[in-house]
Amino acid sequence: SHIMSEYVRMTDTERDQIDQDAQVFMRTCADAIHQLRIEAHKGVQSAQVKEHRTAVLDFIEDYLKRVCKLYSEQRAIRVKRVIDKKRL
């Protein structure tokens, strides 16, 4: 109970700022992956190196997609709670 008494809730403004920052960050990451994809094959002669780089970038892109999905699910829960509060 002592820990809970010191717990301070985030404001809706703080949550909105985090949402906005997260969206910018995810977009920046997606752009960076796209740029890396372009740069990864420049001047590379070896098919094995190209295949390896493509696999690594595919893995990173998939990871980003999973993070974005998790974020979207959490945001949907928040939006649902806000809607439910307004109904009450």
HUTA-V799239 format. One line per field, one symbol per residue. phi: phi as a letter, one per 40 degrees, with the letter a starting at -180 (. if undefined). psi: psi as a letter, one per 30 degrees, with the letter a starting at -180 (. if undefined). A space follows every 50 residues. Layout:
# HUTA-V799239
phi->???
psi->???
This chain:
# HUTA-V799239
phi->.ccccccbccccccccccdcccccccccccccccccccccbcgccccccd ccccccccccccccccccccdccccccccccccccccc
psi->eeeeffkkkkleeeeeeeeeeeeeeeeeeeeeeeeeeefffkgkekeeee eeeeeeeeeeeeeeeeeeeeeeeeeeeeeeeeeeeee.
